[in-house]
């Protein structure tokens, strides 16, 4: 947002400079070359180009950030699913171990019908 404001300020200053330069030329009746105005104009052009490049880079990085955030959300969902599956397997293993212990006790006490 701040870069947009700076870009607009640069454009306003450039417009004011061009207007002032044109008025000076009319007043003096001189259509020639003013080195100071040309240097300022070049500086403004460079600043504008730099601002536009920064805006392009910022837009690219924002897109990459959105993509990475989406990827992160997807990975988090996968992790949650894996954790739920692991917990379910852990519950099944615990139940199976308890069943083994119960059958072992039945077999040792003779309740299971096996001697």
Secondary structure, DSSP 8 states (H G I E B T S, - for coil): -HHHHHHHHHHHHHHHHHHHHHHHHHHHT--S--HHHHHHHHHHHHHHHHHHHHHHHHHHHHHHHHHHHHHHHHHHHHHHHHHHHHHHHHHHHHHHHHHHHHHHHHHHHTTTS--
